[in-house]
Amino acid sequence: MKMSPNRLMRRLIMMAGIIVSVLSVAILHAYAGNEAEGEPALSQGYRSSTAASLTVHTVAFKQPSKTVYTVDVCPGDTLWGIAASHLPEGESVRSYINKIKKTNNLKNSDIRAGQILVLP
C-alpha cells in the first residue's frame, strides 16, 4: 500500500506533536517535585550563617522563575533588625518593615522564634 506524500507528512507531524507532548509532561512532572504532597514546587534552599537565616527558593511558574526570600526567625530577632539587615538599597527601614508586615499579613511587629517570614 502506497501512501501519498501529504498523508505521510501529516502522520510525521502528528507523531512529532505526540512526542513533544509526552516530553513536556515528563519535564513538568520532573519539576513538580513536592507538589503532589501539597507543597509548592521549590528548588533546594541555601541557608546563610547569620542570626536570622535567609533561605532562597526558586518557585516554578509558567512564566520565568521568581526568587522568593524567606527568613527563619531566631530567638532575640526583631522585625526592625531583620528589616535593617535585608534592606533594599535606597529604602527606609520603616517602609520596609511595613512591606514585610503586609507580605506576611502581620497586624503588628510581634514575631516569634521559628516563624518564617517572606521578604518582599
BALOBA-1460 file (C-alpha; in Angstrom, 3 decimals):
// residues 120
<rec num="1" residu="m" x="0.000" y="0.000" z="0.000"/>
<rec num="2" residu="k" x="1.474" y="3.268" z="-1.133"/>
<rec num="3" residu="m" x="0.942" y="6.457" z="0.911"/>
<rec num="4" residu="s" x="0.676" y="9.890" z="-0.633"/>
<rec num="5" residu="p" x="3.371" y="12.407" z="0.397"/>
<rec num="6" residu="n" x="0.755" y="14.694" z="2.014"/>
<rec num="7" residu="r" x="-0.639" y="11.889" z="4.157"/>
<rec num="8" residu="l" x="2.864" y="10.792" z="5.167"/>
<rec num="9" residu="m" x="3.755" y="14.377" z="6.134"/>
<rec num="10" residu="r" x="0.573" y="14.703" z="8.240"/>
<rec num="11" residu="r" x="1.436" y="11.475" z="10.063"/>
<rec num="12" residu="l" x="5.004" y="12.641" z="10.732"/>
<rec num="13" residu="i" x="3.753" y="15.977" z="12.080"/>
<rec num="14" residu="m" x="1.208" y="14.184" z="14.273"/>
<rec num="15" residu="m" x="3.882" y="11.837" z="15.669"/>
<rec num="16" residu="a" x="6.211" y="14.776" z="16.336"/>
<rec num="17" residu="g" x="3.386" y="16.512" z="18.213"/>
<rec num="18" residu="i" x="2.760" y="13.432" z="20.341"/>
<rec num="19" residu="i" x="6.463" y="13.102" z="21.166"/>
<rec num="20" residu="v" x="6.690" y="16.791" z="22.136"/>
<rec num="21" residu="s" x="3.579" y="16.442" z="24.322"/>
<rec num="22" residu="v" x="4.948" y="13.386" z="26.124"/>
<rec num="23" residu="l" x="8.308" y="15.084" z="26.708"/>
<rec num="24" residu="s" x="6.574" y="18.226" z="28.004"/>
<rec num="25" residu="v" x="4.560" y="16.194" z="30.506"/>
<rec num="26" residu="a" x="7.711" y="14.363" z="31.622"/>
<rec num="27" residu="i" x="9.583" y="17.644" z="32.134"/>
<rec num="28" residu="l" x="6.674" y="19.194" z="34.062"/>
<rec num="29" residu="h" x="6.432" y="16.084" z="36.219"/>
<rec num="30" residu="a" x="10.170" y="16.190" z="36.951"/>
<rec num="31" residu="y" x="9.986" y="19.849" z="38.026"/>
<rec num="32" residu="a" x="6.761" y="19.395" z="40.007"/>
<rec num="33" residu="g" x="8.798" y="17.917" z="42.858"/>
<rec num="34" residu="n" x="6.823" y="18.075" z="46.108"/>
<rec num="35" residu="e" x="3.658" y="19.486" z="44.574"/>
<rec num="36" residu="a" x="1.839" y="16.163" z="44.941"/>
<rec num="37" residu="e" x="2.252" y="16.357" z="48.726"/>
<rec num="38" residu="g" x="0.693" y="19.821" z="48.867"/>
<rec num="39" residu="e" x="3.948" y="21.742" z="48.973"/>
<rec num="40" residu="p" x="4.939" y="24.259" z="46.291"/>
<rec num="41" residu="a" x="7.496" y="23.186" z="43.735"/>
<rec num="42" residu="l" x="10.702" y="24.612" z="45.180"/>
<rec num="43" residu="s" x="14.336" y="24.057" z="44.473"/>
<rec num="44" residu="q" x="16.700" y="23.258" z="47.306"/>
<rec num="45" residu="g" x="17.194" y="26.272" z="49.573"/>
<rec num="46" residu="y" x="20.504" y="27.537" z="50.887"/>
<rec num="47" residu="r" x="20.917" y="28.953" z="54.369"/>
<rec num="48" residu="s" x="23.354" y="31.601" z="55.456"/>
<rec num="49" residu="s" x="25.070" y="31.611" z="58.824"/>
<rec num="50" residu="t" x="23.596" y="34.885" z="60.139"/>
<rec num="51" residu="a" x="21.421" y="35.129" z="63.257"/>
<rec num="52" residu="a" x="18.252" y="35.144" z="61.167"/>
<rec num="53" residu="s" x="18.991" y="32.603" z="58.475"/>
<rec num="54" residu="l" x="17.983" y="33.589" z="54.964"/>
<rec num="55" residu="t" x="16.572" y="30.859" z="52.727"/>
<rec num="56" residu="v" x="16.320" y="31.291" z="48.963"/>
<rec num="57" residu="h" x="13.768" y="29.345" z="46.945"/>
<rec num="58" residu="t" x="13.099" y="29.439" z="43.238"/>
<rec num="59" residu="v" x="9.411" y="28.911" z="42.583"/>
<rec num="60" residu="a" x="8.370" y="27.201" z="39.341"/>
<rec num="61" residu="f" x="5.724" y="29.099" z="37.348"/>
<rec num="62" residu="k" x="4.730" y="29.085" z="33.705"/>
<rec num="63" residu="q" x="6.434" y="32.487" z="33.497"/>
<rec num="64" residu="p" x="10.148" y="32.947" z="34.203"/>
<rec num="65" residu="s" x="11.170" y="31.814" z="37.683"/>
<rec num="66" residu="k" x="10.689" y="34.175" z="40.616"/>
<rec num="67" residu="t" x="13.050" y="34.059" z="43.564"/>
<rec num="68" residu="v" x="11.393" y="34.122" z="46.989"/>
<rec num="69" residu="y" x="13.471" y="35.102" z="50.012"/>
<rec num="70" residu="t" x="12.453" y="33.860" z="53.453"/>
<rec num="71" residu="v" x="13.901" y="34.427" z="56.902"/>
<rec num="72" residu="d" x="13.732" y="31.917" z="59.767"/>
<rec num="73" residu="v" x="13.239" y="33.991" z="62.911"/>
<rec num="74" residu="c" x="15.735" y="33.102" z="65.660"/>
<rec num="75" residu="p" x="15.395" y="33.835" z="69.389"/>
<rec num="76" residu="g" x="16.096" y="37.507" z="70.067"/>
<rec num="77" residu="d" x="15.388" y="38.656" z="66.491"/>
<rec num="78" residu="t" x="13.244" y="41.732" z="65.964"/>
<rec num="79" residu="l" x="11.373" y="42.838" z="62.883"/>
<rec num="80" residu="w" x="13.460" y="46.028" z="62.886"/>
<rec num="81" residu="g" x="16.709" y="44.034" z="62.949"/>
<rec num="82" residu="i" x="15.601" y="41.673" z="60.176"/>
<rec num="83" residu="a" x="14.421" y="44.597" z="58.025"/>
<rec num="84" residu="a" x="17.650" y="46.511" z="58.634"/>
<rec num="85" residu="s" x="19.853" y="43.536" z="57.689"/>
<rec num="86" residu="h" x="17.930" y="42.775" z="54.446"/>
<rec num="87" residu="l" x="17.090" y="46.354" z="53.498"/>
<rec num="88" residu="p" x="16.980" y="47.095" z="49.749"/>
<rec num="89" residu="e" x="19.186" y="49.990" z="48.677"/>
<rec num="90" residu="g" x="17.525" y="53.375" z="48.927"/>
<rec num="91" residu="e" x="14.615" y="52.288" z="51.150"/>
<rec num="92" residu="s" x="13.950" y="53.292" z="54.748"/>
<rec num="93" residu="v" x="13.747" y="50.662" z="57.481"/>
<rec num="94" residu="r" x="10.224" y="51.768" z="58.470"/>
<rec num="95" residu="s" x="8.823" y="51.432" z="54.947"/>
<rec num="96" residu="y" x="10.494" y="48.020" z="54.527"/>
<rec num="97" residu="i" x="9.009" y="46.849" z="57.857"/>
<rec num="98" residu="n" x="5.558" y="47.879" z="56.585"/>
<rec num="99" residu="k" x="6.140" y="45.874" z="53.380"/>
<rec num="100" residu="i" x="7.249" y="42.813" z="55.409"/>
<rec num="101" residu="k" x="4.164" y="43.127" z="57.630"/>
<rec num="102" residu="k" x="1.881" y="43.433" z="54.587"/>
<rec num="103" residu="t" x="3.534" y="40.493" z="52.768"/>
<rec num="104" residu="n" x="3.207" y="38.237" z="55.841"/>
<rec num="105" residu="n" x="-0.235" y="39.522" z="56.964"/>
<rec num="106" residu="l" x="1.142" y="40.741" z="60.304"/>
<rec num="107" residu="k" x="-1.073" y="43.074" z="62.343"/>
<rec num="108" residu="n" x="1.863" y="44.371" z="64.416"/>
<rec num="109" residu="s" x="5.640" y="43.940" z="64.705"/>
<rec num="110" residu="d" x="5.482" y="40.948" z="67.056"/>
<rec num="111" residu="i" x="7.408" y="37.947" z="65.718"/>
<rec num="112" residu="r" x="8.480" y="34.717" z="67.428"/>
<rec num="113" residu="a" x="11.367" y="32.271" z="67.111"/>
<rec num="114" residu="g" x="10.707" y="29.603" z="64.492"/>
<rec num="115" residu="q" x="8.439" y="31.830" z="62.447"/>
<rec num="116" residu="i" x="9.236" y="32.041" z="58.716"/>
<rec num="117" residu="l" x="8.877" y="35.467" z="57.137"/>
<rec num="118" residu="v" x="8.694" y="36.064" z="53.393"/>
<rec num="119" residu="l" x="10.707" y="39.117" z="52.365"/>
<rec num="120" residu="p" x="9.149" y="41.394" z="49.713"/>
